[in-house]
Amino acid sequence: MLYHIGLAPQDGAEYAILPGDPGRVAKIAAYLEEPQFVARNREYTTWSGTVKGHRVLVTSTGIGGPSAAIAVEELYQIGVRNFIRIGTCGGMQLEVCGGDLVVPTAAVRMEGTTKEYAPPEYPAVADYAMLRALVRAAGEQGVPVHTGVVQSKDSFYGQHSPQRMPVGTQLQENWQALLKCGCLASEMETAALFTVAGILRARAGCVLHVLWNQERAAAGLEDIHQPDTSKAIETAVQAIGYLIEEQLEEQV
C-alpha cells in the first residue's frame, strides 16, 4: 500500500488522469466506462474506469507541485506510465479567454518542487505523443485551443496580490517578463508533472481549462469567467482513446 495515495499494486493501471481537485474526480470518472470508487487518503481521491477496455485511474493531486510529484511517483510505482493532467488556469495573453483550452508544450519552472529533481537548465516539457493526441482531441471540442508555454508557480496570491508581498517588485517584474515571452497561462502543477514524469521515463501531457484572464480585465476587455471544465475532461478521455489506438496499431 503506497503511503500517500492509498493504493496498492493490484490497483494499478497503464493510464492516469490527474485533476487537482478531489471534488472533480467522480465527475471525470463518469466519462469513463465502468467507473468505480477506489480509495481516498489526504488530498488523493482515486476512481477507476476503462477506455477501450484499458483500465484508467483518476487520481486527484491536490494543489501545487509537492503533492503532484508524490502522486506521479506513487502511481508510477503501481504501473502507471501515461499521465494526463486536467487542470484550470488563468490566461495571460489577451487572446486566451475564459472557456478556452490550453495544451501546454512546456512549463516554466517557477516553483520549488522540481529544483529537488533536476538542475534549473532541465526543461519541463510534454511528451510528444501525448501532446499530439491532446491537441487532436482538443480540436474536436468546438472551443479555441492554444498550444505553447505556461507558467507553473507556487503562490496563487503571489500572482493575484503581488503588491502586498515583500518581494512584490520581483514578482511583478517576472510576470511582465513572462508576458513578453508569450507565456499563455498560469497554473501550479504542470512543471512538476512534466519534470517528474520525464525523469521516470514516463509519458505526460496536460490540458488546461481557462477560468479567466486578469490581463484582459486590466486592459478593459471582456473577461469571461467560465467554471465548466467538461471540454477539458472530454479532451483527456478522447486523447487516451487515441493513444490506445496507436498502441494497438503498433502491435499489428
C-alpha positions as CSV (number, residue, x, y, z in Angstrom):
1,M,0.0,0.0,0.0
2,L,1.5,3.3,-1.1
3,Y,1.7,5.7,1.9
4,H,0.2,8.8,0.4
5,I,-2.2,7.8,-2.4
6,G,-3.5,4.8,-0.5
7,L,-3.3,2.4,-3.5
8,A,-1.6,-1.0,-3.9
9,P,0.0,-2.7,-6.9
10,Q,-3.3,-4.5,-7.7
11,D,-5.0,-1.1,-8.1
12,G,-2.6,-0.1,-10.9
13,A,-3.3,0.9,-14.5
14,E,-1.3,2.0,-17.5
15,Y,-3.1,5.4,-17.7
16,A,-3.9,8.0,-15.1
17,I,-5.8,11.3,-15.3
18,L,-4.7,13.8,-12.8
19,P,-7.1,16.6,-11.7
20,G,-6.0,18.8,-8.8
21,D,-9.4,19.0,-7.0
22,P,-10.6,15.8,-5.2
23,G,-14.1,17.0,-5.8
24,R,-13.7,16.6,-9.6
25,V,-12.6,13.0,-9.6
26,A,-16.0,11.4,-9.6
27,K,-17.1,13.8,-12.3
28,I,-14.2,12.9,-14.5
29,A,-14.6,9.1,-13.9
30,A,-18.2,9.4,-15.1
31,Y,-16.8,10.0,-18.6
32,L,-15.2,6.5,-18.4
33,E,-16.7,3.1,-18.8
34,E,-17.4,1.2,-15.6
35,P,-16.5,4.0,-13.2
36,Q,-16.0,3.0,-9.5
37,F,-14.5,4.4,-6.4
38,V,-11.1,3.0,-5.4
39,A,-9.6,4.9,-2.5
40,R,-9.3,8.2,-0.6
41,N,-6.4,9.4,1.5
42,R,-5.3,13.0,2.3
43,E,-5.7,15.1,-0.9
44,Y,-5.7,11.9,-3.1
45,T,-9.0,10.6,-4.2
46,T,-9.0,7.8,-6.8
47,W,-11.7,6.4,-9.0
48,S,-11.1,3.9,-11.9
49,G,-12.8,3.1,-15.2
50,T,-11.9,1.9,-18.6
51,V,-11.3,3.4,-22.1
52,K,-11.5,0.9,-25.0
53,G,-11.1,-1.9,-22.5
54,H,-8.0,-0.4,-20.8
55,R,-8.0,0.4,-17.1
56,V,-7.6,4.1,-16.3
57,L,-7.2,5.7,-12.9
58,V,-8.4,9.2,-12.0
59,T,-6.4,10.5,-9.0
60,S,-6.5,14.0,-7.6
61,T,-3.2,15.6,-6.8
62,G,-4.2,18.5,-4.5
63,I,-2.8,22.0,-5.1
64,G,0.8,22.6,-6.1
65,G,4.0,20.8,-7.1
66,P,4.9,18.8,-4.0
67,S,1.6,16.8,-3.8
68,A,1.5,16.4,-7.6
69,A,5.1,15.0,-7.6
70,I,4.1,12.5,-4.9
71,A,1.1,11.4,-6.9
72,V,3.2,10.8,-10.0
73,E,5.9,9.0,-8.1
74,E,3.5,6.6,-6.3
75,L,1.3,6.0,-9.3
76,Y,4.4,5.1,-11.3
77,Q,5.2,2.5,-8.6
78,I,1.9,0.7,-9.3
79,G,2.4,0.6,-13.0
80,V,1.1,3.9,-14.5
81,R,3.3,5.0,-17.4
82,N,0.9,7.6,-19.1
83,F,-0.2,10.7,-17.1
84,I,-2.6,13.4,-18.3
85,R,-3.3,16.4,-16.1
86,I,-6.7,18.1,-16.3
87,G,-6.3,21.5,-14.7
88,T,-7.5,25.0,-14.6
89,C,-5.5,28.1,-15.3
90,G,-5.7,31.9,-15.7
91,G,-5.0,33.2,-19.2
92,M,-2.1,35.6,-19.7
93,Q,-2.0,36.6,-23.4
94,L,-5.0,38.7,-24.4
95,E,-6.2,36.1,-26.9
96,V,-6.6,33.4,-24.2
97,C,-10.1,33.8,-22.9
98,G,-12.3,32.1,-20.3
99,G,-13.7,28.8,-21.7
100,D,-10.7,28.2,-24.0
101,L,-8.4,25.2,-23.7
102,V,-4.6,25.4,-23.4
103,V,-2.5,22.4,-24.2
104,P,1.0,23.1,-22.8
105,T,4.1,22.2,-24.8
106,A,6.2,23.1,-21.8
107,A,6.0,24.8,-18.4
108,V,8.2,27.5,-16.8
109,R,9.6,26.0,-13.6
110,M,8.8,28.9,-11.3
111,E,8.0,26.6,-8.4
112,G,10.2,24.8,-5.8
113,T,9.5,21.1,-6.3
114,T,11.4,20.5,-9.5
115,K,14.5,22.1,-8.0
116,E,14.9,18.9,-6.0
117,Y,14.7,16.8,-9.1
118,A,16.7,18.4,-11.8
119,P,19.1,21.3,-12.5
120,P,17.5,24.6,-13.5
121,E,18.5,24.2,-17.1
122,Y,16.5,21.0,-17.5
123,P,13.2,21.8,-19.3
124,A,9.7,20.7,-18.2
125,V,8.2,19.5,-21.5
126,A,5.3,17.4,-22.6
127,D,5.7,14.0,-24.2
128,Y,5.3,14.4,-28.0
129,A,2.9,11.5,-28.4
130,M,0.8,12.9,-25.5
131,L,0.9,16.4,-26.9
132,R,-0.2,15.2,-30.4
133,A,-3.1,13.2,-29.0
134,L,-4.3,16.0,-26.7
135,V,-4.1,18.7,-29.5
136,R,-6.1,16.4,-31.8
137,A,-8.8,15.7,-29.1
138,A,-8.9,19.4,-28.0
139,G,-9.5,20.5,-31.6
140,E,-12.7,18.5,-31.7
141,Q,-14.3,20.3,-28.7
142,G,-15.6,23.4,-30.6
143,V,-13.7,25.9,-28.5
144,P,-10.4,27.8,-29.1
145,V,-7.3,25.8,-28.4
146,H,-3.9,27.3,-27.6
147,T,-0.6,25.4,-27.5
148,G,2.6,26.8,-26.0
149,V,4.4,27.5,-22.8
150,V,2.6,28.0,-19.4
151,Q,3.9,29.2,-16.1
152,S,3.9,26.9,-13.0
153,K,4.1,28.8,-9.8
154,D,3.8,28.1,-6.0
155,S,1.8,31.1,-4.8
156,F,-1.7,31.8,-6.0
157,Y,-1.8,35.1,-4.1
158,G,1.7,36.0,-5.1
159,Q,0.2,36.3,-8.6
160,H,-3.1,37.9,-7.7
161,S,-1.9,40.3,-4.9
162,P,1.9,40.8,-5.6
163,Q,1.8,44.4,-4.4
164,R,1.3,43.3,-0.7
165,M,4.2,40.8,-0.8
166,P,7.7,41.8,0.4
167,V,9.1,40.5,-2.9
168,G,6.2,42.1,-4.9
169,T,8.5,44.1,-7.2
170,Q,10.3,41.0,-8.2
171,L,7.0,39.1,-8.7
172,Q,5.7,41.8,-11.0
173,E,8.9,42.1,-13.0
174,N,8.9,38.3,-13.5
175,W,5.2,38.4,-14.6
176,Q,5.9,41.1,-17.2
177,A,8.9,39.2,-18.5
178,L,6.7,36.1,-19.0
179,L,4.1,38.1,-20.8
180,K,6.8,39.4,-23.2
181,C,8.0,35.8,-23.7
182,G,4.5,34.8,-24.9
183,C,3.6,32.7,-21.9
184,L,0.0,31.6,-22.4
185,A,-1.4,30.9,-19.0
186,S,-0.5,30.5,-15.3
187,E,-1.2,27.4,-13.1
188,M,0.5,25.4,-10.4
189,E,1.2,21.7,-11.2
190,T,2.3,21.2,-14.8
191,A,6.1,21.8,-14.3
192,A,6.2,19.2,-11.6
193,L,4.2,16.7,-13.7
194,F,6.4,17.1,-16.8
195,T,9.7,17.1,-14.9
196,V,9.0,14.1,-12.6
197,A,7.4,12.0,-15.4
198,G,10.4,12.8,-17.7
199,I,12.9,11.7,-15.1
200,L,10.9,8.4,-14.6
201,R,10.8,7.9,-18.4
202,A,7.0,8.1,-18.3
203,R,4.8,10.0,-20.8
204,A,3.0,13.1,-19.6
205,G,0.7,15.7,-21.1
206,C,-1.8,18.3,-19.9
207,V,-4.9,20.0,-20.9
208,L,-6.0,23.2,-19.1
209,H,-9.3,24.9,-18.9
210,V,-9.1,28.7,-18.8
211,L,-11.1,30.1,-16.0
212,W,-10.5,33.8,-16.7
213,N,-7.8,36.2,-17.8
214,Q,-6.7,39.0,-15.5
215,E,-4.7,40.7,-18.3
216,R,-7.9,41.1,-20.3
217,A,-9.6,42.6,-17.3
218,A,-6.7,45.0,-16.7
219,A,-6.9,46.1,-20.4
220,G,-10.6,46.9,-20.1
221,L,-11.6,43.9,-22.3
222,E,-14.3,41.5,-21.7
223,D,-13.1,38.9,-19.2
224,I,-15.3,35.8,-19.4
225,H,-15.4,33.7,-16.2
226,Q,-16.1,30.1,-17.2
227,P,-16.1,27.3,-14.5
228,D,-17.3,24.4,-16.7
229,T,-14.3,22.1,-17.2
230,S,-16.2,19.5,-19.3
231,K,-14.3,20.3,-22.6
232,A,-11.0,19.6,-20.9
233,I,-12.3,16.3,-19.5
234,E,-13.6,15.2,-22.9
235,T,-10.2,16.1,-24.4
236,A,-8.3,14.0,-21.9
237,V,-10.5,10.9,-22.3
238,Q,-10.5,11.2,-26.1
239,A,-6.7,11.6,-26.1
240,I,-6.3,8.3,-24.1
241,G,-8.5,6.6,-26.7
242,Y,-6.2,7.9,-29.5
243,L,-3.1,6.7,-27.6
244,I,-4.6,3.2,-27.1
245,E,-5.5,3.0,-30.8
246,E,-1.9,4.0,-31.7
247,Q,-0.6,1.3,-29.3
248,L,-2.8,-1.4,-30.9
249,E,-1.8,-0.3,-34.4
250,E,1.9,-0.7,-33.4
251,Q,1.3,-4.2,-32.2
252,V,-0.3,-5.4,-35.5
